[in-house]
Each structure stands twice: as structure tokens, then as C-alpha cells.
Amino acid sequence: MLILDAVQTGEALDRSALISALRDAFREGCEAPLRHHHPVAVPNEADATLLLMPAWQSGKYLGIKHVMVVPENHKRGKSAVAASYLLYSSVSGELLAIIDGNELTKRRTAAASALASTYLSRVDSNHMLMIGAGGLAPHLIKAHCNVRPITTVEIWARDSNKSKQLAESLSIEGVDISAVVDLNSQCARADIISSATLSDSPLILGENVRAGTHIDLVGAFTPSMRESDDTLIKASTLFADTFEGALSEGGDYVQPVADNIITADDIVADLYALSRGEHNGRQSDQEITTFKSTGTSLEDLAAGILAFEFATERSA
């Protein structure tokens, strides 16, 4: 049995290879039930949450991601989220690998956004705006740079110190990376806007987004959160990683559907349809495309298999 820590997991998940693995996984499909949510009582604290995300391929692999979210872990000096990924043989039930779940999740989430970008952003997109400077932001930046000829990356965060620190810490050959403070004006300049925040109110306003922009909404992962406003949603052609997740978990689509701003049918394709060629993605250079990511256990499984097979081959 393999055990891969965060560094080893990162080494095993090359971005280009992971994007290709996700494309293949969405084409082929697998059994991927919606995630399980279970409250876990913590004495004298807010409840923790156990998330279980299984997925499997008949006759091949089965994986389960275990995530513990402990809101008050900051009091212990620990991260609020701890995750691990267990990969099994779906034939024998043998446990094949334990993989760092936090690193796997960040890399597969960014790779899914990059995969969507290959269908939805303009092929000449060279200016990216990153909203948010948390742990996912550098992965999203690098993943988008992997699939588009990006030469300029601007980073905005509510805490300007964090955006400056991230800009100074990142180095990508041929890419100018800087922190910015005026979100609205930067939205009007970007070809790709990626957002990964915990915002409960819109940050990207439709009035500030120019024609031809691709919007990548990765944060706001509960129905009460929001990174985009109704003006942007109405002006966009809408896509998602999965219809099921986007219509049940992500506030950017759940709220406007509930308010009759759009209908579920206005989401024209998910990554299954895009990867299988059932929808061609962007139709014109003037179109605004919006992609909502909520995550799916299919992505975890594809990343887990890639990491396991890479590590196994390297150790042979």
C-alpha cells in the first residue's frame, strides 16, 4: 500500500496530465453519488462536519475522500479542513493508497477549471484576474496559465496584504504577476476572471465585465454564498462541472434559479457534455461564459488514480 503525503501528491499530479485525466474521466463517466454530510458533535464548540465522497469504476478502482471540517480548529492552531483520499481496487476491495486529500482537492479543482477554460475562454486570452488569495488561488493561476497564453495575472483580495504576499511568492515564466486594489476596474480589463472566495455577496458585477470574458466561479460553495450578481448571470452563457452540484450547492446558480432570474435549463452544458463533444462551448469571441464549479467525486477519483499510477510506476 502506498502512502503519499502532500509533497508526494503534488509531485504525482502534473497539471497537464491531470487536466487530460479529468477530460478522459468526464468522457468515460463513473458512479459518483452526491457527497454525504454528517454533523459531528464537538464538546463546547460548534459542530464539526464529516464529508464522504465516494466514486468507483466497475472492475477498476474505487475511491473515497474523507473530509473533516472543524470550524474552531483555529483555536488549536490547526487548519479547519483535514482531508484524506483512500483508493481501493473495486474488484478485490484491497486498499491501494492513502493520498493527501487537501493537496489532491486543490489540484483537481484547479484542473477542472482549466479543463472548462479550454472549451469556454477565448483561445487568445492573455490577461487573468484572480479574486481571492487563499490556498486554492496559486493552483488556479497555474492551471489557467497551463491552457491559455496568459502573460498578465492580477490578484485581488479583501486583505490587500494577502494579495501582495501571493503575488510576490508566485513565479511563472513569461507571466507578470501583481496585486491590485480596484476590483471593478480590473474586472473590466480581464479575459479570464477566476474567483475562489467565501463571499456571501456578489464580487463580480455584470456591469463591469466586458464582452468575451470567461468567468470561473470556484468559491461560494453553499446555497447562501455568492460571487456573481444577477446581471452577470443573465448576460452569460452558463456552464457547470455537474448540473446536479450546480443546482443544489452553488449559490451563484441556486439563488437566481430560486428567484426566477434564470431556470435550470439556462445552464446549457456541464463538463460531461463538453468533454464528450455534445456541446461546443464558447460560440463567439463576444460571448460572456460563466462556469460554476462545485466539485465532484469523479474528479477526486481521476486524480487519485493518476497519483497512484504515477507513484507506482516511479517506484518500480
C-alpha positions in Angstrom: 0.0 0.0 0.0 1.2 3.5 -0.9 1.1 6.5 1.4 1.5 9.8 -0.3 2.0 13.0 1.7 1.2 16.5 0.4 4.6 16.9 -1.3 4.4 13.5 -2.9 0.8 14.0 -4.0 1.8 17.3 -5.7 4.7 15.6 -7.5 2.4 12.9 -8.7 -0.3 15.3 -10.1 1.3 17.0 -13.0 -1.1 19.7 -14.2 -1.2 18.8 -17.9 -1.6 15.2 -17.1 -4.3 15.9 -14.5 -6.3 18.0 -17.0 -6.1 15.2 -19.5 -7.1 12.7 -16.9 -10.2 14.7 -16.0 -11.2 15.1 -19.6 -11.0 11.3 -20.0 -12.9 10.7 -16.8 -15.8 13.0 -17.8 -15.9 11.3 -21.2 -16.0 7.8 -19.7 -18.1 8.6 -16.6 -18.2 6.6 -13.3 -20.5 6.1 -10.4 -20.3 9.3 -8.4 -23.0 9.8 -5.8 -23.5 13.3 -4.2 -21.4 13.8 -1.2 -22.6 12.7 2.2 -22.8 15.3 5.0 -22.7 14.2 8.7 -22.6 16.6 11.7 -20.1 15.6 14.4 -20.6 17.0 17.9 -17.6 18.6 19.5 -18.0 19.4 23.2 -18.4 23.1 23.9 -17.8 24.0 20.3 -19.7 24.4 17.0 -20.4 21.0 15.4 -17.7 19.6 13.0 -18.8 18.2 9.7 -17.8 14.9 8.1 -18.0 14.8 4.4 -17.7 11.5 2.5 -17.3 11.5 -1.3 -17.2 8.0 -3.0 -16.8 7.2 -6.6 -16.0 4.0 -8.5 -15.4 2.3 -11.8 -16.7 -1.2 -12.2 -13.8 -3.6 -12.4 -11.2 -1.0 -11.8 -10.9 1.5 -8.9 -13.0 2.8 -6.0 -12.1 5.9 -4.1 -13.5 7.7 -1.0 -12.5 11.2 0.1 -12.9 11.8 3.8 -13.0 15.4 4.9 -13.4 16.7 8.4 -14.4 20.4 8.7 -13.8 21.7 12.2 -14.7 25.4 12.4 -13.0 26.1 15.7 -9.7 24.5 14.9 -8.1 27.9 14.7 -8.1 27.9 18.5 -5.8 24.9 18.3 -3.6 26.4 15.7 -4.8 23.9 13.1 -6.4 24.0 9.7 -10.2 23.9 9.7 -10.1 21.3 7.0 -8.4 17.9 7.0 -8.8 15.5 4.1 -7.5 12.2 3.0 -8.2 10.1 -0.1 -8.4 6.3 0.1 -8.0 4.4 -3.2 -9.2 0.8 -3.4 -9.4 -1.9 -6.1 -13.1 -2.2 -6.9 -12.5 -5.9 -7.8 -10.8 -7.2 -4.7 -11.5 -4.4 -2.2 -7.8 -4.1 -1.5 -6.7 -0.7 -0.1 -4.1 0.6 -2.6 -3.2 4.0 -1.4 -3.8 6.7 1.1 -3.3 10.1 -0.5 -3.2 13.6 1.0 -6.7 14.9 0.4 -6.1 18.6 0.8 -3.4 18.7 -2.0 -5.4 16.4 -4.2 -8.5 18.6 -3.8 -6.7 21.8 -4.7 -5.1 20.4 -7.7 -8.1 18.6 -9.1 -10.3 21.7 -8.5 -7.9 23.9 -10.4 -7.5 21.3 -13.2 -11.3 21.2 -13.6 -11.4 25.0 -14.1 -8.6 24.7 -16.6 -10.4 22.0 -18.4 -13.5 24.1 -18.6 -11.4 27.0 -19.9 -10.2 25.0 -22.8 -13.8 25.0 -24.0 -15.1 28.3 -22.7 -12.4 31.0 -22.7 -11.1 32.7 -25.9 -8.0 30.9 -27.2 -6.1 34.2 -27.2 -6.9 35.0 -23.5 -3.8 36.6 -22.0 -5.0 38.6 -19.0 -6.2 36.9 -15.9 -7.7 38.3 -12.7 -7.6 36.1 -9.6 -10.1 37.1 -6.9 -9.1 35.6 -3.6 -5.6 34.8 -2.2 -6.2 31.6 -0.3 -4.7 28.2 -0.7 -6.5 27.5 -4.0 -5.5 30.7 -5.7 -2.0 29.7 -6.8 -3.2 26.4 -8.2 -6.0 28.2 -10.2 -3.5 30.7 -11.6 -1.0 28.0 -12.6 -3.7 25.8 -14.1 -5.2 28.6 -16.2 -1.7 29.6 -17.4 -1.2 25.9 -18.4 -4.0 26.1 -21.0 -4.0 29.7 -22.2 -1.2 32.1 -23.3 -1.5 34.3 -20.2 1.1 37.0 -19.8 -0.6 39.1 -17.1 -2.1 37.9 -13.8 -3.6 40.4 -11.3 -4.6 39.3 -7.8 -7.3 41.0 -5.7 -8.3 40.0 -2.1 -10.2 41.8 0.6 -6.9 41.7 2.6 -4.5 43.5 0.3 -1.6 42.2 2.3 -2.5 38.6 1.3 -2.8 39.5 -2.4 0.6 41.2 -2.2 2.2 38.2 -0.5 0.8 35.8 -3.1 1.9 38.0 -6.0 5.4 38.1 -4.5 5.6 34.4 -3.9 4.5 33.3 -7.3 6.9 33.0 -10.2 5.7 31.8 -13.6 8.0 32.2 -16.6 6.7 34.8 -19.0 3.9 36.0 -16.7 3.8 39.3 -15.0 2.0 38.9 -11.6 0.9 41.8 -9.4 -1.6 42.6 -6.7 -4.4 45.1 -7.4 -6.8 47.1 -5.2 -9.6 48.3 -7.6 -11.6 45.2 -8.2 -14.2 46.7 -10.5 -11.8 48.3 -13.0 -9.7 45.1 -13.1 -12.8 43.1 -13.9 -13.3 45.3 -16.9 -9.8 44.5 -18.3 -9.5 40.7 -17.8 -10.0 38.0 -20.3 -10.4 35.4 -17.6 -11.8 36.1 -14.1 -11.3 33.3 -11.6 -12.8 33.6 -8.1 -12.3 31.4 -5.1 -13.7 33.1 -2.0 -16.1 32.5 0.8 -18.2 35.6 -0.1 -21.9 35.7 0.7 -22.5 38.7 -1.6 -21.5 39.3 -5.2 -18.0 40.4 -6.0 -18.1 40.2 -9.8 -20.8 42.7 -11.2 -22.1 42.2 -14.6 -21.8 45.9 -15.4 -18.1 45.7 -15.0 -17.5 42.6 -17.2 -16.7 43.2 -20.9 -17.8 41.1 -23.8 -15.7 38.0 -24.5 -14.8 37.4 -20.8 -14.7 33.9 -19.3 -15.8 33.7 -15.6 -14.6 30.9 -13.4 -16.6 30.7 -10.2 -14.9 28.3 -7.7 -15.8 29.6 -4.3 -19.3 30.2 -2.8 -19.8 26.5 -2.3 -23.1 26.7 -0.3 -26.5 28.0 -1.5 -26.2 31.1 0.8 -22.9 32.2 -0.8 -22.5 34.3 -3.9 -19.6 35.6 -6.0 -21.5 36.9 -9.1 -24.6 39.2 -9.4 -27.8 38.6 -11.3 -26.7 41.0 -14.1 -23.7 38.9 -14.9 -25.7 35.6 -14.7 -28.3 36.9 -17.1 -25.7 38.2 -19.5 -23.7 34.9 -19.6 -23.9 31.6 -21.2 -23.9 29.3 -18.2 -21.9 26.1 -17.7 -21.1 23.9 -14.7 -18.9 21.0 -13.7 -22.1 19.0 -13.0 -25.7 20.0 -13.3 -26.5 18.3 -10.0 -23.9 20.1 -8.0 -24.5 23.5 -9.5 -28.3 23.3 -8.9 -28.0 22.1 -5.3 -24.9 23.5 -3.8 -23.5 26.7 -5.5 -25.3 29.9 -4.6 -24.3 31.6 -7.9 -26.9 29.4 -9.7 -29.1 28.2 -6.8 -30.1 31.7 -5.8 -31.0 33.1 -9.3 -33.0 29.9 -10.1 -34.9 30.3 -6.8 -35.6 34.0 -7.6 -36.8 33.1 -11.1 -33.9 35.1 -12.7 -32.9 32.0 -14.7 -34.2 28.5 -15.0 -32.3 25.3 -14.6 -32.5 24.9 -18.4 -30.3 28.1 -18.8 -27.3 26.0 -17.7 -26.5 24.8 -21.2 -23.8 22.2 -20.5 -21.6 20.5 -17.9 -18.2 19.0 -18.2 -19.6 15.7 -19.2 -21.3 17.3 -22.3 -18.3 19.5 -23.1 -15.8 16.6 -22.8 -17.9 14.3 -24.9 -18.4 16.9 -27.7 -22.2 17.2 -27.0 -21.8 21.0 -26.7 -19.1 23.0 -28.4 -18.6 25.5 -25.6 -17.9 29.1 -26.5 -19.8 30.2 -29.7 -18.2 33.6 -30.3 -15.5 36.0 -29.2 -18.1 38.4 -27.9 -19.9 35.8 -25.6 -19.5 36.0 -21.8 -19.2 32.5 -20.5 -19.6 31.6 -16.8 -18.5 28.3 -15.3 -19.7 27.2 -11.8 -17.5 24.6 -10.1 -18.9 22.8 -7.0 -16.7 19.7 -7.3 -17.5 16.1 -7.9 -16.1 12.8 -6.6 -15.4 11.8 -10.2 -12.6 14.4 -10.2 -11.2 13.0 -6.9 -11.2 9.5 -8.4 -9.4 10.6 -11.6 -6.8 12.4 -9.5 -6.4 9.5 -7.1 -5.8 7.1 -9.9 -3.3 9.4 -11.6 -1.3 9.8 -8.4 -1.3 6.1 -7.6 -0.3 5.0 -11.1 2.4 7.7 -11.2 3.9 6.8 -7.9 3.7 3.0 -8.6 5.5 3.4 -11.9 8.2 5.6 -10.4 8.9 3.2 -7.6 9.0 0.2 -10.0 
